[in-house]
Amino acid sequence: MRVLFLLIVVANVWLYALGQGWVAPRPEDAGRDRGRVGQELSAERVTLKR
């Protein structure tokens, strides 16, 4: 019973660390390109011409 409890605790700690990005990139950030964030346009500066 103690072994099962310890396994569950270790699994929870591992999943928490994975979710926080301590072990690998966060799952939500898998397809994102962080370099493009600085290249985004400001919505205020964009004008539409006909």
C-alpha positions in Angstrom: 0.0 0.0 0.0 2.9 2.4 0.8 4.5 1.6 -2.6 1.3 2.5 -4.4 0.9 5.7 -2.5 4.5 6.7 -3.3 4.0 5.9 -6.9 1.0 8.1 -7.1 2.8 11.0 -5.3 5.8 10.7 -7.7 3.5 10.6 -10.7 1.7 13.7 -9.5 5.0 15.6 -8.9 6.2 14.5 -12.4 3.0 15.7 -14.1 3.1 19.0 -12.2 6.8 19.6 -13.2 5.9 18.7 -16.9 3.0 21.1 -16.8 5.1 23.9 -15.4 7.8 23.5 -18.1 10.5 22.3 -15.7 11.2 19.1 -17.5 10.5 19.9 -21.1 8.6 22.6 -23.0 5.0 23.0 -21.8 2.5 21.0 -23.9 0.6 24.2 -24.7 3.7 25.8 -26.2 4.5 22.8 -28.5 3.6 24.5 -31.8 4.4 28.1 -30.9 7.3 30.1 -32.3 8.4 32.5 -29.7 10.6 34.5 -32.1 7.6 35.8 -34.0 6.1 37.5 -31.0 8.4 40.5 -31.6 7.4 40.7 -35.2 3.7 41.1 -34.6 2.0 44.3 -35.9 0.2 46.7 -33.7 -3.5 46.7 -34.4 -3.6 50.5 -34.0 -1.1 51.0 -36.8 -2.8 48.8 -39.4 -4.9 50.7 -41.9 -7.1 49.2 -44.7 -7.1 50.8 -48.1 -9.7 50.3 -50.8 
